[in-house]
Amino acid sequence: MNRSIARRLAAMFALVALLVFTLVGTGLFLVLRVQLEHHLRESLDDRTEIARIIVYHAVTPEKWRSVREKLTDMTPLDGTTVYAVWSADPAYQYGRPVTGHAIKSWENGYERVREPGSEFDMLTRTLTIPAYDKRPMVQLQVSAGYLANTRTMRSFGFALAALSALGSLTVLLLSYAVTRLGLSPLTRLTREASEVSPNNRSQRLDTRLLPHELSDLANSFNGALERLDVAYGRLESFNADVAHELRTPVTILIGQTEVALSRRRSVEDLSVTLESNLEEFERMRAIINDMLFLARADQGERATGLVEVSLAAEVAHTLEYLELPLDEAQVQAVASGSASAHVNRSLFGRALTNLLMNAIQHCARGSTIHVTILRRDDQILVSVANPGAAIEPAVLAHLFDRFYRVEASRSNSRENHGLGLAIVKAVAEMHRGTVFATSAHGINTFGFSVLAPDRSQGSTRGPTTPATSNDDSTCQRGSTKKVDKQGRSTVMLG
């Protein structure tokens, strides 16, 4: 069962109110008890002084009879005040002194006494009156009962408890109503949030009249909706692009198969058809493999099998591998810079190959592609620059998106299915790096970065597996490799 915030707040306010009422009531109760005790003692002092004067002047047995009458008149019928006098002479005695368990004693002869079988305690004061004339020394005791105080405290306690409970209940009801009123903006936000759906993704929460405590929450929620809207739009675009990319080879396969089955064909014709179909199957497989690779990267998969290698040597191997495409495009490639890093050689080569193929496809004949390796802080940047037409900043921001092409007509779709640069981005992220793209002064530069080794730890960072490769470090035909004194390599092809 979901708990209501209004009810929880109202309950907490009621508990706080009950605690406050209890503390205040306890303080009042203690103050009242002290004051009643003080008044009872003052009253006892007054009565004791009157009785002392009366007893003191009774110097003969004849006058003592008058004393007894006066003390009897001063004794109330409810027994809340008791007078007692005793001495060695039986003629000078009156009443019965209060005796029992002394609960508490004070100076000047005060005692709180509880008599056996009595329903209330007595506050007593005992004085010694010295002998005077014919009267011997006597003991005077005046006792006042706590009955009135006890009844007053009991009534006050009951009234205080009832008022505290009633006040807490009132606070509970009022705080619930006030909390409901105070949470009305949150209720409105909930209603607006429930109206957001895939068919109404542009709707956002209205934050104009919200208090600042909820304004931050609503802005964060709107930001999340914005990110989800962008992700949903990218997913829709991704699905459309996938359908488009797969539709082309499927359509070709169906068309060629229908043509092949429309009439009897020779073995040579069927072989040509199967070869063409195989090319389309290979294209579909490449698209599917790339999509699976990107899906694993989206799930946060990190590169494994890292080895410490010379990135300059890896660039040289990749350029040797792309010697034929460079020759066909009549393009020259130059590599500069040197650095070592822990990378997955296969993934690094795949990312670099995609960048170089992208540069080859958008580079004029006779141009030079520059591959640069540069360390910057804790990242090693690998960039591929080629001369080309200027690219708008809005386009640069999306070049590493999946299936994104600058040409609206999807030119070269048969050769490029729009996942090359997206794979570069995925490889960079798997190596804790980033991607970048710039276009200035007729030069378009695309690149990615990988995490650099920690200089303070030397070569202890990362795996220590030796870098091995089946590739020959010697450049192939048509290429020239130079190594300077600093160990930097320059490879020129074409």
C-alpha positions as CSV (number, residue, x, y, z in Angstrom):
1,M,0.0,0.0,0.0
2,N,1.4,3.4,-1.1
3,R,1.8,5.9,1.7
4,S,0.4,9.4,1.4
5,I,2.8,12.2,1.8
6,A,0.0,14.4,3.2
7,R,-0.9,11.8,5.8
8,R,2.7,11.3,6.7
9,L,3.3,15.0,7.2
10,A,0.1,15.4,9.1
11,A,1.0,12.5,11.4
12,M,4.5,13.9,12.0
13,F,3.1,17.4,12.7
14,A,0.6,15.8,15.1
15,L,3.4,13.9,16.9
16,V,5.4,17.1,17.1
17,A,2.4,19.0,18.5
18,L,1.8,16.2,21.0
19,L,5.4,16.3,22.1
20,V,5.2,20.1,22.5
21,F,1.9,19.9,24.4
22,T,3.4,17.1,26.7
23,L,6.5,19.2,27.5
24,V,4.5,22.3,28.1
25,G,1.9,20.4,30.1
26,T,4.6,18.7,32.2
27,G,6.2,22.1,32.9
28,L,2.8,23.6,33.9
29,F,2.1,20.6,36.1
30,L,5.3,20.9,37.9
31,V,4.9,24.6,38.4
32,L,1.4,24.1,39.7
33,R,2.5,21.5,42.1
34,V,5.2,23.7,43.5
35,Q,2.9,26.6,43.9
36,L,0.2,24.5,45.6
37,E,2.9,23.2,47.9
38,H,4.0,26.7,48.7
39,H,0.5,27.9,49.3
40,L,-0.2,24.9,51.6
41,R,2.9,25.7,53.6
42,E,1.9,29.4,53.9
43,S,-1.5,28.4,55.1
44,L,0.0,26.0,57.6
45,D,2.3,28.7,58.9
46,D,-0.6,31.1,59.4
47,R,-2.6,28.5,61.3
48,T,0.4,27.4,63.3
49,E,1.1,31.0,64.4
50,I,-2.5,31.5,65.5
51,A,-2.5,28.2,67.5
52,R,0.8,29.1,69.0
53,I,-0.5,32.4,70.3
54,I,-3.6,30.8,71.7
55,V,-1.6,28.0,73.5
56,Y,1.1,30.3,74.7
57,H,-1.3,32.5,76.7
58,A,-3.2,29.5,78.3
59,V,-1.2,29.6,81.6
60,T,-3.8,28.0,83.9
61,P,-6.0,24.9,83.6
62,E,-9.1,27.2,83.5
63,K,-7.7,29.1,80.5
64,W,-6.7,25.7,78.8
65,R,-10.4,24.8,78.6
66,S,-10.9,27.9,76.5
67,V,-7.9,26.9,74.4
68,R,-9.4,23.5,73.6
69,E,-12.7,25.2,72.6
70,K,-10.9,27.6,70.3
71,L,-8.9,24.8,68.7
72,T,-12.0,22.7,68.2
73,D,-13.7,25.6,66.5
74,M,-10.7,26.1,64.2
75,T,-10.7,22.4,63.2
76,P,-12.7,21.9,59.9
77,L,-15.2,19.0,59.7
78,D,-13.5,17.4,56.7
79,G,-10.3,16.8,58.7
80,T,-8.0,18.7,56.3
81,T,-6.5,20.6,59.3
82,V,-5.7,18.9,62.6
83,Y,-4.4,20.5,65.9
84,A,-2.7,18.5,68.6
85,V,-1.0,19.5,71.9
86,W,0.8,17.2,74.3
87,S,3.0,17.6,77.4
88,A,4.0,15.9,80.6
89,D,0.9,17.3,82.4
90,P,-2.2,15.5,81.2
91,A,-4.2,18.6,81.9
92,Y,-2.4,20.5,79.1
93,Q,-3.2,18.1,76.1
94,Y,-5.4,18.4,73.1
95,G,-6.2,16.0,70.2
96,R,-4.1,13.3,68.7
97,P,-0.9,14.0,66.9
98,V,-0.6,12.8,63.3
99,T,1.8,9.9,63.1
100,G,2.9,7.5,60.4
101,H,5.5,7.2,57.7
102,A,7.5,10.4,57.1
103,I,7.8,10.7,53.4
104,K,9.9,13.9,53.4
105,S,11.2,16.3,56.0
106,W,12.2,20.0,55.8
107,E,13.8,22.5,58.2
108,N,11.7,24.3,60.9
109,G,9.8,21.1,61.8
110,Y,8.0,20.5,58.5
111,E,7.2,16.8,57.5
112,R,5.1,15.1,55.0
113,V,3.5,12.2,56.7
114,R,1.4,9.3,55.4
115,E,-0.8,7.8,58.0
116,P,-1.8,4.1,57.7
117,G,-5.2,3.7,56.0
118,S,-5.4,7.4,55.1
119,E,-6.4,8.4,51.5
120,F,-4.2,11.5,51.5
121,D,-0.9,12.7,53.1
122,M,-0.6,15.4,55.7
123,L,1.9,18.3,56.0
124,T,2.8,18.8,59.6
125,R,4.7,21.4,61.6
126,T,5.7,20.7,65.2
127,L,6.7,23.6,67.6
128,T,7.9,23.5,71.2
129,I,6.3,26.1,73.4
130,P,8.3,26.8,76.5
131,A,6.7,26.7,80.0
132,Y,5.0,29.9,81.1
133,D,3.6,30.6,84.6
134,K,1.7,27.5,85.7
135,R,1.7,25.9,82.2
136,P,4.5,23.4,81.5
137,M,6.4,23.1,78.3
138,V,4.1,21.7,75.6
139,Q,4.5,20.4,72.0
140,L,2.2,22.0,69.4
141,Q,1.5,20.2,66.1
142,V,-0.6,21.6,63.3
143,S,-1.3,19.4,60.3
144,A,-2.8,20.3,56.9
145,G,-4.0,17.7,54.4
146,Y,-2.9,17.4,50.8
147,L,-6.4,16.3,49.7
148,A,-7.3,19.6,48.0
149,N,-3.9,19.8,46.3
150,T,-4.2,16.2,45.1
151,R,-7.7,16.7,43.7
152,T,-6.5,19.9,42.0
153,M,-3.5,18.3,40.5
154,R,-5.5,15.3,39.4
155,S,-8.2,17.5,37.7
156,F,-5.5,19.6,36.1
157,G,-3.7,16.5,34.8
158,F,-6.8,15.1,33.3
159,A,-7.8,18.4,31.7
160,L,-4.2,18.9,30.4
161,A,-4.2,15.4,28.9
162,A,-7.5,15.9,27.3
163,L,-6.6,19.3,25.9
164,S,-3.3,17.9,24.6
165,A,-5.0,15.1,22.8
166,L,-7.7,17.4,21.4
167,G,-5.0,19.9,20.3
168,S,-3.0,17.1,18.7
169,L,-6.1,15.9,16.9
170,T,-6.8,19.4,15.7
171,V,-3.2,19.8,14.5
172,L,-3.5,16.5,12.7
173,L,-6.7,17.6,10.8
174,L,-5.5,21.1,10.1
175,S,-2.0,20.0,9.0
176,Y,-3.5,17.4,6.7
177,A,-5.7,20.1,5.1
178,V,-2.7,22.5,4.9
179,T,-0.4,19.8,3.5
180,R,-2.9,18.8,0.9
181,L,-3.1,22.5,-0.1
182,G,0.7,22.9,0.0
183,L,1.2,19.7,-2.1
184,S,-1.4,20.8,-4.8
185,P,1.5,21.8,-7.1
186,L,2.9,18.3,-6.8
187,T,-0.5,16.9,-7.6
188,R,-0.7,19.1,-10.7
189,L,2.8,17.9,-11.7
190,T,1.7,14.3,-11.3
191,R,-1.3,14.9,-13.5
192,E,0.8,16.6,-16.2
193,A,3.4,13.8,-16.0
194,S,0.8,11.2,-16.5
195,E,-0.3,12.8,-19.7
196,V,3.1,12.4,-21.3
197,S,3.0,9.5,-23.8
198,P,4.9,8.4,-26.9
199,N,2.3,10.2,-29.0
200,N,2.8,13.4,-27.0
201,R,6.5,13.5,-26.3
202,S,6.8,17.3,-26.7
203,Q,4.8,18.0,-23.6
204,R,6.7,19.4,-20.7
205,L,5.8,20.2,-17.1
206,D,4.8,23.8,-16.4
207,T,7.3,25.3,-13.9
208,R,6.2,28.9,-14.0
209,L,4.1,28.9,-10.8
210,L,6.0,26.2,-8.9
211,P,7.8,26.9,-5.6
212,H,11.6,26.6,-5.9
213,E,11.6,23.3,-4.1
214,L,9.5,21.7,-6.8
215,S,10.9,23.8,-9.6
216,D,14.3,22.1,-9.6
217,L,12.5,18.7,-9.6
218,A,10.3,19.7,-12.5
219,N,13.3,21.1,-14.5
220,S,15.2,17.9,-13.9
221,F,12.1,15.9,-15.0
222,N,11.8,18.1,-18.1
223,G,15.5,17.5,-18.8
224,A,14.9,13.8,-18.6
225,L,11.9,14.0,-20.9
226,E,14.1,16.0,-23.4
227,R,16.8,13.4,-23.3
228,L,14.3,10.6,-23.7
229,D,12.6,12.4,-26.6
230,V,16.0,12.8,-28.3
231,A,16.8,9.1,-27.6
232,Y,13.4,8.1,-28.8
233,G,13.8,10.1,-32.0
234,R,17.2,8.6,-32.6
235,L,15.8,5.2,-32.1
236,E,13.0,5.9,-34.6
237,S,15.6,7.2,-37.0
238,F,17.8,4.2,-36.3
239,N,15.0,1.8,-37.0
240,A,14.2,3.6,-40.3
241,D,17.8,3.6,-41.3
242,V,18.2,-0.1,-40.5
243,A,15.1,-0.9,-42.5
244,H,16.4,1.2,-45.4
245,E,19.9,-0.4,-45.3
246,L,18.5,-3.9,-45.2
247,R,15.8,-3.3,-47.7
248,T,18.3,-2.5,-50.4
249,P,20.2,-5.8,-50.4
250,V,17.0,-7.8,-49.7
251,T,15.3,-6.1,-52.7
252,I,18.4,-6.9,-54.9
253,L,18.4,-10.5,-53.7
254,I,14.7,-11.0,-54.5
255,G,15.0,-9.3,-57.9
256,Q,18.0,-11.3,-59.0
257,T,16.5,-14.5,-57.7
258,E,13.2,-13.8,-59.6
259,V,15.1,-13.0,-62.8
260,A,17.2,-16.2,-62.4
261,L,14.0,-18.2,-61.9
262,S,12.0,-16.6,-64.7
263,R,13.6,-18.9,-67.3
264,R,16.2,-21.6,-67.6
265,R,19.7,-20.3,-67.0
266,S,23.1,-21.7,-67.8
267,V,25.5,-22.7,-65.0
268,E,27.6,-19.7,-65.8
269,D,24.6,-17.4,-65.4
270,L,23.5,-19.0,-62.2
271,S,27.1,-18.7,-60.9
272,V,27.1,-15.0,-61.7
273,T,23.8,-14.6,-59.9
274,L,25.0,-16.5,-56.8
275,E,28.1,-14.4,-56.7
276,S,26.0,-11.3,-56.8
277,N,23.8,-12.6,-54.1
278,L,26.8,-13.5,-52.0
279,E,28.0,-9.9,-52.2
280,E,24.6,-8.8,-50.9
281,F,24.7,-11.4,-48.1
282,E,28.1,-10.2,-47.1
283,R,26.8,-6.6,-47.0
284,M,23.9,-7.7,-44.8
285,R,26.2,-9.6,-42.5
286,A,28.5,-6.6,-42.2
287,I,25.6,-4.4,-41.2
288,I,24.3,-6.9,-38.7
289,N,27.8,-7.4,-37.2
290,D,28.3,-3.7,-36.9
291,M,24.9,-3.3,-35.2
292,L,25.7,-6.0,-32.7
293,F,29.1,-4.4,-32.0
294,L,27.5,-1.1,-31.4
295,A,24.8,-2.7,-29.2
296,R,27.5,-4.2,-27.0
297,A,29.3,-0.9,-26.8
298,D,26.0,0.8,-25.7
299,Q,25.8,-1.7,-22.8
300,G,29.0,-0.3,-21.4
301,E,31.3,-3.0,-22.6
302,R,35.0,-2.2,-22.2
303,A,37.8,-3.2,-24.5
304,T,39.6,-6.4,-23.4
305,G,42.8,-8.0,-24.4
306,L,44.7,-4.7,-24.0
307,V,48.4,-4.7,-24.8
308,E,50.9,-1.9,-24.7
309,V,51.9,-1.1,-28.3
310,S,53.4,1.7,-30.2
311,L,50.6,3.6,-31.9
312,A,53.0,4.8,-34.6
313,A,53.7,1.1,-35.5
314,E,49.9,0.3,-35.5
315,V,49.3,3.3,-37.8
316,A,52.0,2.0,-40.1
317,H,50.5,-1.5,-40.3
318,T,47.1,0.0,-41.0
319,L,48.5,2.2,-43.9
320,E,50.2,-0.9,-45.3
321,Y,46.9,-2.7,-45.2
322,L,45.2,0.1,-47.1
323,E,47.8,0.4,-49.7
324,L,45.5,-0.8,-52.5
325,P,42.6,1.7,-51.7
326,L,45.2,4.5,-51.5
327,D,46.7,3.5,-54.9
328,E,43.3,3.3,-56.5
329,A,42.3,6.7,-55.2
330,Q,45.7,8.1,-56.1
331,V,46.0,9.5,-52.6
332,Q,49.1,9.9,-50.4
333,A,49.1,9.2,-46.7
334,V,51.6,10.7,-44.2
335,A,51.8,9.6,-40.5
336,S,53.6,11.6,-37.8
337,G,53.9,11.5,-34.0
338,S,54.6,8.7,-31.6
339,A,53.1,7.4,-28.4
340,S,52.5,4.1,-26.6
341,A,49.1,3.0,-25.1
342,H,47.3,0.0,-23.9
343,V,44.8,-0.9,-26.6
344,N,43.0,-3.7,-28.2
345,R,45.0,-3.9,-31.5
346,S,42.0,-5.3,-33.5
347,L,39.6,-2.5,-32.3
348,F,42.2,0.2,-32.7
349,G,43.0,-0.9,-36.3
350,R,39.3,-1.1,-37.1
351,A,38.7,2.5,-35.9
352,L,41.7,3.8,-37.7
353,T,40.7,2.0,-40.9
354,N,37.2,3.5,-40.8
355,L,38.7,7.0,-40.4
356,L,41.1,6.4,-43.3
357,M,38.5,5.0,-45.6
358,N,36.3,7.9,-44.8
359,A,39.1,10.3,-45.7
360,I,39.9,8.3,-48.9
361,Q,36.3,8.5,-50.1
362,H,36.1,12.3,-49.5
363,C,39.6,13.2,-50.8
364,A,40.4,14.5,-54.2
365,R,43.0,12.7,-56.4
366,G,46.5,13.7,-55.7
367,S,45.8,14.9,-52.2
368,T,47.6,14.0,-49.0
369,I,46.0,12.5,-45.9
370,H,47.8,13.3,-42.7
371,V,47.6,10.9,-39.7
372,T,48.8,12.5,-36.5
373,I,49.5,11.0,-33.0
374,L,49.5,13.5,-30.2
375,R,49.4,13.1,-26.4
376,R,47.3,15.6,-24.5
377,D,47.0,15.3,-20.7
378,D,45.7,11.8,-20.0
379,Q,44.6,11.1,-23.6
380,I,46.4,10.2,-26.8
381,L,44.7,11.7,-29.8
382,V,44.8,10.0,-33.2
383,S,43.6,12.2,-36.0
384,V,43.1,11.8,-39.7
385,A,43.0,15.0,-41.8
386,N,42.3,15.4,-45.5
387,P,41.6,18.3,-47.8
388,G,37.9,18.7,-48.6
389,A,34.8,20.9,-48.8
390,A,33.9,22.8,-45.6
391,I,31.5,21.0,-43.3
392,E,28.9,23.0,-41.4
393,P,29.1,22.8,-37.5
394,A,25.6,21.4,-37.3
395,V,26.7,18.5,-39.5
396,L,30.0,18.0,-37.6
397,A,27.9,17.4,-34.4
398,H,26.2,14.4,-36.0
399,L,28.9,12.8,-38.1
400,F,29.5,10.1,-35.5
401,D,25.8,9.2,-35.3
402,R,24.7,5.9,-36.7
403,F,23.6,5.8,-40.4
404,Y,24.3,9.6,-40.7
405,R,25.4,10.8,-44.1
406,V,26.0,14.4,-45.2
407,E,24.5,13.6,-48.6
408,A,20.7,13.6,-48.4
409,S,20.5,11.3,-51.5
410,R,22.5,8.6,-49.6
411,S,25.2,8.5,-52.2
412,N,27.6,5.6,-52.1
413,S,25.1,3.7,-50.1
414,R,26.2,0.5,-51.6
415,E,29.8,1.0,-50.4
416,N,29.1,2.7,-47.1
417,H,26.2,1.9,-44.8
418,G,26.7,4.8,-42.4
419,L,28.2,2.9,-39.4
420,G,31.9,3.5,-39.9
421,L,32.2,6.7,-37.8
422,A,29.8,5.4,-35.2
423,I,32.1,2.4,-34.7
424,V,35.0,4.8,-34.3
425,K,33.1,6.5,-31.5
426,A,32.2,3.1,-29.9
427,V,35.9,2.0,-30.0
428,A,37.0,5.3,-28.4
429,E,34.5,4.9,-25.6
430,M,35.6,1.3,-25.0
431,H,39.1,2.7,-24.5
432,R,37.8,5.5,-22.2
433,G,38.4,8.1,-24.9
434,T,36.3,10.4,-27.1
435,V,35.9,11.4,-30.7
436,F,36.3,14.8,-32.4
437,A,35.8,16.4,-35.8
438,T,36.8,19.8,-37.1
439,S,36.6,21.6,-40.5
440,A,38.7,24.7,-41.0
441,H,40.8,26.3,-43.8
442,G,39.8,23.5,-46.3
443,I,41.0,20.7,-44.0
444,N,38.6,18.2,-42.5
445,T,39.9,16.4,-39.4
446,F,38.4,13.4,-37.8
447,G,39.9,11.5,-34.9
448,F,39.5,9.7,-31.6
449,S,41.4,9.3,-28.4
450,V,42.4,6.5,-26.1
451,L,43.5,6.6,-22.4
452,A,47.2,7.3,-22.0
453,P,49.4,5.4,-19.7
454,D,50.0,6.9,-16.3
455,R,53.5,8.6,-16.5
456,S,53.9,8.4,-12.7
457,Q,53.6,4.6,-12.8
458,G,55.7,4.0,-15.9
459,S,54.8,0.8,-17.7
460,T,53.0,-0.7,-14.7
461,R,49.6,0.6,-15.7
462,G,47.4,-1.8,-17.7
463,P,48.1,-5.3,-18.9
464,T,51.7,-6.4,-19.4
465,T,50.9,-8.8,-22.2
466,P,53.6,-8.3,-24.9
467,A,52.4,-6.8,-28.1
468,T,52.7,-9.4,-30.9
469,S,51.4,-9.3,-34.4
470,N,51.5,-11.4,-37.5
471,D,51.8,-8.2,-39.6
472,D,55.2,-7.4,-41.1
473,S,56.5,-4.1,-39.9
474,T,58.2,-3.5,-43.3
475,C,56.2,-1.4,-45.7
476,Q,54.8,-3.1,-48.8
477,R,55.5,-2.2,-52.3
478,G,54.9,1.4,-53.2
479,S,55.4,2.7,-49.7
480,T,58.3,4.4,-48.0
481,K,58.9,4.3,-44.2
482,K,61.2,6.7,-42.4
483,V,62.1,6.7,-38.7
484,D,63.7,9.8,-37.2
485,K,66.0,10.0,-34.2
486,Q,63.1,10.3,-31.8
487,G,61.6,7.0,-33.0
488,R,58.7,8.7,-34.9
489,S,57.7,7.0,-38.1
490,T,56.5,8.6,-41.3
491,V,54.9,6.4,-43.9
492,M,54.2,7.7,-47.4
493,L,52.0,5.7,-49.8
494,G,50.9,6.1,-53.3
